[in-house]
Amino acid sequence: MGGNALKTCITRRYAAAEFTDLAALVLGALARDFPARRFALLPAYRRKPDFGDMDIVVETAPHSDLCEWAERTWSPAQISCNGGVISFECRQLQIDLISHAPENFETALAYYSWNDLGNFLGRIAHKMGVRYGHDGLSVVFRDGNYQFGERVVCKDTDRILDFLGYDATRWRAGFDTLEDIFAFAASSRFFNPAIFAYENRNHAARTRDRKRATYRAFLEWMETTPNLPAYPWPSTGELGGRRLDEDALARLFAAFPEFQSAYREVMTDFEIWRQAKQLFNGTIVSSLTGLTDRPLGHFMRHLKGQMGQERDFHRWLVQMGKGGVERWLMDEFSSWKTSDTPDIPRKGS
């Protein structure tokens, strides 16, 4: 995606009419050769004059299948594989086949549609304490920089758009111009121009978005468009990102009541994990055994090899309590030291 994956062959921009003709040929060939899979061309605004690449969402297929198909069908000058995207040259245009699991096909198509609109909506979601991406709307559970888990809230695009403050009917009608897309992105009452500024993005997002002409054009459009909504978020900076506070969580449950049980289940596991982390970590093991550096790492791997299912292990640690965990650690250390490591460096040795 983005038209820059192919570096060693000649590509060019396609006028809208010739792009439409080539898209019909490529989609027809995919439907003919992979009749059991779904394919969809990502829609762009209708008055887009030319195209630097062609993006097609593909229901999951092995890379080898698609690479072999592209080679056999189009004899491309270059093929590039990057994650779930296969890019190949076809009549001097870059074609991107973007693979997604069947359950994410519709949500991925919605997220990638209309240029950078999904990225813009994702910024609104981020300020709400949730994530919007190719797999729908989800909640990420974190402890500092550690991601404990993630649960999908909803894959229904209309319901997601409504939650983010947008008119799903207007979205489904599509957009004629880039300015129409920008105006839609700014139509939510939760919109605030500050959350899109480069200085309020993390380094990776800032680097990526600076390369995207549509994102740069959106920033310019906001600078010249008066009376845009400016929802008073507690923090506009990405690095001080918002979490699901009580008000945000209540709104999430009101919009998606079916998510409440999943959320509470994860939060229970999250709290057990936090307690377990206070009972079992490298610092505790080092202080009890005297191990440091590589020997400590070897012993930690030994201990983790005894865990079984991580969720059950965490519950077992909490049930054992501090004294029980320390006795277990020392019993394991004694047997490990005797059988595997006769000479173990200690602190200060």
VOPAGU-2260 file (C-alpha; in pm, 1 decimal, decimal comma):
REM VOPAGU-2260
SITE   aa  ch    i         X         Y         Z
SITE  MET   A    0       0,0       0,0       0,0
SITE  GLY   A    1     114,6     351,0     -77,2
SITE  GLY   A    2     267,9     274,5    -415,6
SITE  ASN   A    3     632,2     258,5    -299,9
SITE  ALA   A    4     697,8    -113,4    -250,9
SITE  LEU   A    5     854,4    -174,9    -593,1
SITE  LYS   A    6    1200,8     -22,8    -628,0
SITE  THR   A    7    1367,2    -210,8    -913,0
SITE  CYS   A    8    1116,2    -173,9   -1194,0
SITE  ILE   A    9     939,1     103,4   -1383,9
SITE  THR   A   10     595,3     206,0   -1260,9
SITE  ARG   A   11     380,0     506,7   -1340,0
SITE  ARG   A   12      55,2     672,0   -1238,1
SITE  TYR   A   13    -259,1     557,2   -1416,2
SITE  ALA   A   14    -537,3     787,2   -1531,6
SITE  ALA   A   15    -876,0     700,5   -1380,0
SITE  ALA   A   16   -1022,1     543,7   -1696,0
SITE  GLU   A   17    -728,1     311,3   -1764,6
SITE  PHE   A   18    -711,2     226,1   -1393,4
SITE  THR   A   19   -1074,9     112,5   -1404,2
SITE  ASP   A   20   -1005,5    -107,4   -1706,5
SITE  LEU   A   21    -701,4    -272,6   -1546,3
SITE  ALA   A   22    -888,3    -322,7   -1216,8
SITE  ALA   A   23   -1160,5    -513,2   -1403,5
SITE  LEU   A   24    -896,9    -740,0   -1561,9
SITE  VAL   A   25    -716,4    -812,5   -1232,3
SITE  LEU   A   26   -1035,4    -873,1   -1032,3
SITE  GLY   A   27   -1170,5   -1092,7   -1308,8
SITE  ALA   A   28    -855,2   -1303,6   -1311,0
SITE  LEU   A   29    -863,6   -1340,3    -930,9
SITE  ALA   A   30   -1229,9   -1447,0    -936,8
SITE  ARG   A   31   -1158,7   -1696,2   -1213,4
SITE  ASP   A   32    -853,6   -1853,8   -1048,2
SITE  PHE   A   33    -964,0   -1833,1    -682,0
SITE  PRO   A   34   -1343,7   -1879,1    -693,9
SITE  ALA   A   35   -1369,8   -1971,1    -323,6
SITE  ARG   A   36   -1210,1   -1647,2    -199,5
SITE  ARG   A   37   -1345,5   -1295,3    -171,2
SITE  PHE   A   38   -1171,1    -997,8    -330,7
SITE  ALA   A   39   -1254,6    -628,6    -327,6
SITE  LEU   A   40   -1093,0    -321,3    -477,6
SITE  LEU   A   41   -1046,9     -47,6    -218,4
SITE  PRO   A   42   -1268,0     247,7    -312,9
SITE  ALA   A   43   -1109,1     591,0    -357,4
SITE  TYR   A   44   -1292,1     921,6    -386,3
SITE  ARG   A   45   -1485,3     922,5    -711,5
SITE  ARG   A   46   -1319,7    1223,1    -874,4
SITE  LYS   A   47    -968,5    1100,3    -812,6
SITE  PRO   A   48    -787,7    1183,4   -1138,7
SITE  ASP   A   49    -508,6     924,4   -1125,6
SITE  PHE   A   50    -367,3     637,3    -921,3
SITE  GLY   A   51     -19,0     536,6    -810,8
SITE  ASP   A   52    -117,1     181,6    -715,4
SITE  MET   A   53    -411,5     -58,6    -695,6
SITE  ASP   A   54    -511,3    -194,7    -354,1
SITE  ILE   A   55    -718,0    -514,0    -336,9
SITE  VAL   A   56    -828,7    -679,6     -12,4
SITE  VAL   A   57    -800,5   -1058,0     -37,5
SITE  GLU   A   58    -954,5   -1320,5     185,2
SITE  THR   A   59    -663,3   -1508,4     342,4
SITE  ALA   A   60    -453,9   -1704,0      95,5
SITE  PRO   A   61    -101,6   -1847,0     124,9
SITE  HIS   A   62     161,6   -1607,4      -5,3
SITE  SER   A   63     300,2   -1882,6    -227,2
SITE  ASP   A   64     -36,5   -1917,6    -401,5
SITE  LEU   A   65     -66,2   -1547,6    -479,3
SITE  CYS   A   66     299,0   -1502,4    -572,3
SITE  GLU   A   67     279,3   -1798,3    -807,8
SITE  TRP   A   68     -46,5   -1665,6    -950,8
SITE  ALA   A   69      96,7   -1317,0   -1008,4
SITE  GLU   A   70     406,4   -1462,7   -1173,8
SITE  ARG   A   71     209,1   -1695,6   -1396,8
SITE  THR   A   72     -67,8   -1453,7   -1491,4
SITE  TRP   A   73     109,6   -1119,5   -1528,9
SITE  SER   A   74     484,8   -1193,9   -1565,8
SITE  PRO   A   75     570,8    -900,0   -1336,8
SITE  ALA   A   76     904,8    -723,4   -1343,0
SITE  GLN   A   77     913,4    -743,4    -960,2
SITE  ILE   A   78     726,3    -903,8    -671,3
SITE  SER   A   79     763,4    -791,9    -308,2
SITE  CYS   A   80     621,5    -958,0       5,4
SITE  ASN   A   81     582,9    -746,2     319,7
SITE  GLY   A   82     379,3    -898,0     600,5
SITE  GLY   A   83      30,8    -969,7     469,6
SITE  VAL   A   84      78,4    -761,6     153,5
SITE  ILE   A   85     200,1    -892,1    -181,3
SITE  SER   A   86     299,8    -620,1    -428,6
SITE  PHE   A   87     374,6    -686,1    -793,4
SITE  GLU   A   88     420,3    -487,4   -1111,1
SITE  CYS   A   89     139,6    -521,3   -1364,3
SITE  ARG   A   90     158,6    -319,6   -1685,1
SITE  GLN   A   91     368,4     -56,0   -1503,7
SITE  LEU   A   92     126,6     -21,8   -1211,9
SITE  GLN   A   93     190,6    -150,9    -859,7
SITE  ILE   A   94     -77,2    -399,1    -750,8
SITE  ASP   A   95    -110,8    -465,2    -375,7
SITE  LEU   A   96    -293,1    -778,6    -258,9
SITE  ILE   A   97    -374,8    -727,1     109,3
SITE  SER   A   98    -458,4   -1057,4     279,9
SITE  HIS   A   99    -690,2   -1081,5     580,3
SITE  ALA   A  100    -865,7   -1363,6     762,3
SITE  PRO   A  101   -1228,0   -1427,2     658,4
SITE  GLU   A  102   -1364,5   -1283,3     982,5
SITE  ASN   A  103   -1174,3    -958,9     916,5
SITE  PHE   A  104   -1244,0    -924,4     544,6
SITE  GLU   A  105   -1533,4    -676,9     578,2
SITE  THR   A  106   -1373,6    -478,1     860,3
SITE  ALA   A  107   -1043,2    -451,9     674,2
SITE  LEU   A  108   -1223,1    -337,6     360,0
SITE  ALA   A  109   -1404,1     -70,3     560,8
SITE  TYR   A  110   -1090,9      44,5     744,4
SITE  TYR   A  111    -875,8      78,5     431,0
SITE  SER   A  112   -1147,2     241,7     217,9
SITE  TRP   A  113   -1149,6     607,7     118,5
SITE  ASN   A  114    -779,7     686,7     129,8
SITE  ASP   A  115    -665,7     769,0     486,5
SITE  LEU   A  116   -1010,8     794,8     642,3
SITE  GLY   A  117    -964,8     482,1     854,6
SITE  ASN   A  118    -644,3     632,0     995,8
SITE  PHE   A  119    -830,7     952,9    1083,5
SITE  LEU   A  120   -1111,1     762,7    1256,4
SITE  GLY   A  121    -850,5     559,8    1440,7
SITE  ARG   A  122    -720,7     878,9    1598,6
SITE  ILE   A  123   -1066,7     954,7    1737,9
SITE  ALA   A  124   -1092,1     599,3    1872,3
SITE  HIS   A  125    -750,0     632,5    2035,9
SITE  LYS   A  126    -864,1     935,6    2232,6
SITE  MET   A  127   -1164,1     733,3    2350,8
SITE  GLY   A  128    -931,2     470,0    2494,2
SITE  VAL   A  129   -1009,0     208,2    2226,6
SITE  ARG   A  130    -846,2      96,1    1902,3
SITE  TYR   A  131    -999,8     103,0    1555,2
SITE  GLY   A  132    -820,9     -97,2    1287,8
SITE  HIS   A  133    -853,1    -361,8    1019,4
SITE  ASP   A  134   -1012,5    -606,7    1267,3
SITE  GLY   A  135   -1275,3    -362,0    1394,1
SITE  LEU   A  136   -1305,7    -187,8    1730,1
SITE  SER   A  137   -1108,5    -334,4    2019,6
SITE  VAL   A  138    -980,9    -262,6    2369,8
SITE  VAL   A  139    -611,6    -303,5    2452,9
SITE  PHE   A  140    -526,0    -390,8    2811,2
SITE  ARG   A  141    -191,4    -245,8    2923,0
SITE  ASP   A  142      24,0    -217,2    3228,1
SITE  GLY   A  143     266,7      62,7    3146,4
SITE  ASN   A  144     432,9     -32,8    2818,9
SITE  TYR   A  145     336,4    -399,5    2853,3
SITE  GLN   A  146      36,0    -515,1    2650,1
SITE  PHE   A  147    -147,7    -775,3    2853,8
SITE  GLY   A  148    -410,7    -855,8    2595,9
SITE  GLU   A  149    -658,7    -725,7    2343,2
SITE  ARG   A  150   -1026,7    -804,2    2289,2
SITE  VAL   A  151   -1242,3    -717,6    1990,9
SITE  VAL   A  152   -1548,4    -516,0    2087,1
SITE  CYS   A  153   -1731,5    -503,0    1753,4
SITE  LYS   A  154   -1683,4    -573,8    1382,8
SITE  ASP   A  155   -2002,8    -403,2    1262,5
SITE  THR   A  156   -1882,9     -88,5    1082,0
SITE  ASP   A  157   -2215,7      95,7    1116,1
SITE  ARG   A  158   -2217,1      47,1    1494,9
SITE  ILE   A  159   -1849,8     144,3    1517,7
SITE  LEU   A  160   -1906,0     463,5    1320,9
SITE  ASP   A  161   -2203,0     553,9    1539,6
SITE  PHE   A  162   -1992,8     501,5    1853,8
SITE  LEU   A  163   -1720,1     728,8    1713,3
SITE  GLY   A  164   -1979,0     999,8    1644,5
SITE  TYR   A  165   -2022,4     952,5    1269,1
SITE  ASP   A  166   -2315,7     906,5    1031,8
SITE  ALA   A  167   -2285,1     555,4     888,7
SITE  THR   A  168   -2536,4     631,3     612,6
SITE  ARG   A  169   -2321,0     919,3     493,1
SITE  TRP   A  170   -2011,6     696,1     501,8
SITE  ARG   A  171   -2180,7     427,8     293,3
SITE  ALA   A  172   -2277,0     685,9      30,3
SITE  GLY   A  173   -1906,3     736,7     -43,3
SITE  PHE   A  174   -1717,1    1052,8    -131,7
SITE  ASP   A  175   -1660,0    1248,7    -449,7
SITE  THR   A  176   -1354,8    1449,9    -344,4
SITE  LEU   A  177   -1072,6    1443,1     -94,7
SITE  GLU   A  178   -1229,8    1745,8      74,0
SITE  ASP   A  179   -1548,7    1540,7     124,6
SITE  ILE   A  180   -1344,3    1281,0     310,1
SITE  PHE   A  181   -1181,7    1549,5     525,5
SITE  ALA   A  182   -1519,3    1705,7     607,2
SITE  PHE   A  183   -1657,6    1367,5     710,1
SITE  ALA   A  184   -1354,6    1298,8     931,8
SITE  ALA   A  185   -1421,0    1631,5    1106,6
SITE  SER   A  186   -1796,6    1574,6    1142,5
SITE  SER   A  187   -1781,2    1384,0    1472,6
SITE  ARG   A  188   -1848,0    1582,6    1788,4
SITE  PHE   A  189   -1539,9    1408,7    1929,9
SITE  PHE   A  190   -1313,0    1562,4    1665,6
SITE  ASN   A  191   -1023,2    1786,3    1766,8
SITE  PRO   A  192    -759,6    1905,6    1514,7
SITE  ALA   A  193    -486,1    1894,8    1779,6
SITE  ILE   A  194    -483,9    1515,0    1798,7
SITE  PHE   A  195    -364,7    1496,2    1435,1
SITE  ALA   A  196     -69,2    1733,8    1472,7
SITE  TYR   A  197     270,9    1574,6    1418,0
SITE  GLU   A  198     396,8    1687,3    1757,7
SITE  ASN   A  199     113,8    1489,2    1921,6
SITE  ARG   A  200     202,3    1163,2    1744,6
SITE  ASN   A  201     460,7     908,1    1847,0
SITE  HIS   A  202     777,2     877,3    1640,6
SITE  ALA   A  203     662,9     581,4    1429,7
SITE  ALA   A  204     326,9     739,6    1343,8
SITE  ARG   A  205     486,2    1077,6    1275,6
SITE  THR   A  206     741,1     923,0    1040,0
SITE  ARG   A  207     473,4     721,8     856,5
SITE  ASP   A  208     219,7    1003,1     822,1
SITE  ARG   A  209     471,3    1258,6     698,4
SITE  LYS   A  210     520,4    1032,7     396,0
SITE  ARG   A  211     148,8    1023,3     316,5
SITE  ALA   A  212      30,3    1300,2      84,9
SITE  THR   A  213    -330,7    1261,5     200,4
SITE  TYR   A  214    -236,2    1308,4     565,7
SITE  ARG   A  215     -36,1    1620,0     481,0
SITE  ALA   A  216    -328,2    1753,0     277,8
SITE  PHE   A  217    -562,4    1691,4     573,0
SITE  LEU   A  218    -340,2    1897,6     802,1
SITE  GLU   A  219    -341,4    2179,6     546,4
SITE  TRP   A  220    -718,4    2154,9     508,3
SITE  MET   A  221    -770,7    2187,2     884,5
SITE  GLU   A  222    -551,0    2498,3     894,1
SITE  THR   A  223    -771,8    2674,9     637,8
SITE  THR   A  224   -1114,8    2546,4     749,2
SITE  PRO   A  225   -1288,2    2759,6    1015,3
SITE  ASN   A  226   -1515,6    2646,2    1297,9
SITE  LEU   A  227   -1401,9    2285,7    1320,3
SITE  PRO   A  228   -1514,2    2090,9    1629,5
SITE  ALA   A  229   -1262,0    2091,8    1912,4
SITE  TYR   A  230   -1377,8    1833,2    2163,4
SITE  PRO   A  231   -1211,2    1902,6    2500,6
SITE  TRP   A  232   -1010,3    1583,9    2546,1
SITE  PRO   A  233    -816,8    1572,1    2875,0
SITE  SER   A  234    -492,5    1527,3    2679,3
SITE  THR   A  235    -426,8    1582,2    2309,1
SITE  GLY   A  236     -88,7    1409,0    2306,5
SITE  GLU   A  237     -45,8    1050,6    2186,4
SITE  LEU   A  238     220,6     970,9    2442,7
SITE  GLY   A  239     -13,1    1078,8    2721,1
SITE  GLY   A  240    -284,3     868,3    2560,1
SITE  ARG   A  241    -624,9     835,9    2717,5
SITE  ARG   A  242    -735,9     523,2    2899,5
SITE  LEU   A  243   -1086,7     389,0    2949,9
SITE  ASP   A  244   -1201,2     592,6    3248,9
SITE  GLU   A  245   -1541,2     531,5    3409,5
SITE  ASP   A  246   -1729,0     766,0    3175,9
SITE  ALA   A  247   -1567,6     622,3    2863,2
SITE  LEU   A  248   -1627,1     267,3    2982,8
SITE  ALA   A  249   -1992,2     341,3    3057,6
SITE  ARG   A  250   -2034,7     479,8    2707,0
SITE  LEU   A  251   -1864,8     174,5    2557,6
SITE  PHE   A  252   -2096,5     -61,3    2750,4
SITE  ALA   A  253   -2401,9     141,4    2650,6
SITE  ALA   A  254   -2309,0     110,6    2283,3
SITE  PHE   A  255   -2190,5    -253,2    2303,7
SITE  PRO   A  256   -2360,4    -420,4    2603,4
SITE  GLU   A  257   -2253,7    -764,0    2477,2
SITE  PHE   A  258   -1890,4    -669,3    2549,1
SITE  GLN   A  259   -1936,7    -631,3    2925,2
SITE  SER   A  260   -1881,1    -996,7    3015,6
SITE  ALA   A  261   -1566,5   -1024,3    2800,4
SITE  TYR   A  262   -1428,4    -704,2    2951,2
SITE  ARG   A  263   -1486,5    -818,8    3308,3
SITE  GLU   A  264   -1330,6   -1158,3    3236,1
SITE  VAL   A  265   -1015,2    -997,6    3101,4
SITE  MET   A  266   -1000,8    -748,8    3388,1
SITE  THR   A  267   -1017,2   -1039,1    3635,5
SITE  ASP   A  268    -725,3   -1208,8    3457,5
SITE  PHE   A  269    -547,9    -872,7    3438,6
SITE  GLU   A  270    -571,1    -821,8    3814,7
SITE  ILE   A  271    -450,0   -1177,0    3882,5
SITE  TRP   A  272    -158,9   -1118,0    3643,9
SITE  ARG   A  273     -66,7    -798,1    3829,6
SITE  GLN   A  274     -67,3    -980,0    4163,9
SITE  ALA   A  275     132,6   -1269,5    4017,0
SITE  LYS   A  276     390,1   -1027,0    3879,4
SITE  GLN   A  277     452,4    -898,3    4232,8
SITE  LEU   A  278     515,2   -1255,6    4351,1
SITE  PHE   A  279     728,1   -1385,4    4064,0
SITE  ASN   A  280     977,1   -1176,0    3866,4
SITE  GLY   A  281    1348,2   -1163,7    3790,6
SITE  THR   A  282    1428,8    -932,2    4080,2
SITE  ILE   A  283    1268,2   -1166,6    4333,3
SITE  VAL   A  284    1435,1   -1474,6    4185,8
SITE  SER   A  285    1773,6   -1301,7    4185,5
SITE  SER   A  286    1740,9   -1188,7    4547,7
SITE  LEU   A  287    1648,2   -1540,2    4664,8
SITE  THR   A  288    1903,6   -1735,5    4462,1
SITE  GLY   A  289    2190,0   -1490,2    4419,3
SITE  LEU   A  290    2183,8   -1551,0    4043,1
SITE  THR   A  291    2257,2   -1269,1    3797,7
SITE  ASP   A  292    2305,6   -1219,3    3426,3
SITE  ARG   A  293    2313,5   -1534,0    3208,7
SITE  PRO   A  294    2267,7   -1789,3    3491,4
SITE  LEU   A  295    1961,6   -1597,1    3605,8
SITE  GLY   A  296    1828,9   -1602,7    3252,4
SITE  HIS   A  297    1885,0   -1980,1    3228,0
SITE  PHE   A  298    1704,4   -2040,7    3556,5
SITE  MET   A  299    1414,4   -1812,6    3461,1
SITE  ARG   A  300    1371,6   -2010,3    3138,9
SITE  HIS   A  301    1374,4   -2330,0    3343,7
SITE  LEU   A  302    1101,6   -2193,1    3570,6
SITE  LYS   A  303     888,8   -2074,2    3281,4
SITE  GLY   A  304     919,6   -2418,7    3130,3
SITE  GLN   A  305     730,3   -2550,9    3434,0
SITE  MET   A  306     440,5   -2312,7    3386,4
SITE  GLY   A  307     197,5   -2492,5    3157,1
SITE  GLN   A  308     -87,3   -2257,3    3067,4
SITE  GLU   A  309      17,2   -1906,1    3167,0
SITE  ARG   A  310    -330,0   -1813,5    3290,3
SITE  ASP   A  311    -342,2   -2116,8    3522,7
SITE  PHE   A  312      12,4   -2047,7    3640,7
SITE  HIS   A  313     -77,4   -1692,9    3743,1
SITE  ARG   A  314    -376,9   -1817,3    3941,8
SITE  TRP   A  315    -158,3   -2080,1    4108,6
SITE  LEU   A  316      97,2   -1816,0    4213,3
SITE  VAL   A  317    -171,2   -1598,1    4371,3
SITE  GLN   A  318    -319,9   -1897,2    4555,3
SITE  MET   A  319      26,1   -1995,9    4686,5
SITE  GLY   A  320      99,4   -1650,6    4822,5
SITE  LYS   A  321     440,6   -1500,6    4896,4
SITE  GLY   A  322     565,7   -1775,0    5130,0
SITE  GLY   A  323     451,1   -2058,6    4906,5
SITE  VAL   A  324     604,8   -1904,4    4595,4
SITE  GLU   A  325     937,8   -1850,9    4770,1
SITE  ARG   A  326     946,2   -2214,2    4889,6
SITE  TRP   A  327     867,6   -2334,2    4535,9
SITE  LEU   A  328    1142,3   -2115,8    4389,6
SITE  MET   A  329    1403,4   -2244,6    4629,2
SITE  ASP   A  330    1297,9   -2608,9    4578,1
SITE  GLU   A  331    1326,6   -2561,7    4203,0
SITE  PHE   A  332    1660,1   -2384,9    4243,3
SITE  SER   A  333    1804,6   -2667,5    4452,6
SITE  SER   A  334    1711,4   -2936,7    4202,7
SITE  TRP   A  335    1817,7   -2723,4    3903,2
SITE  LYS   A  336    2153,9   -2639,6    4063,1
SITE  THR   A  337    2225,0   -3002,4    4145,0
SITE  SER   A  338    2134,2   -3146,5    3806,0
SITE  ASP   A  339    2226,5   -2876,4    3554,3
SITE  THR   A  340    2462,0   -2613,7    3690,5
SITE  PRO   A  341    2735,9   -2732,3    3931,0
SITE  ASP   A  342    2924,9   -2401,6    3908,2
SITE  ILE   A  343    2698,2   -2099,2    3935,1
SITE  PRO   A  344    2839,9   -1745,9    3963,1
SITE  ARG   A  345    2684,4   -1549,6    4248,0
SITE  LYS   A  346    2658,3   -1179,6    4315,6
SITE  GLY   A  347    3000,3   -1042,9    4406,6
SITE  SER   A  348    3190,7   -1352,7    4291,7
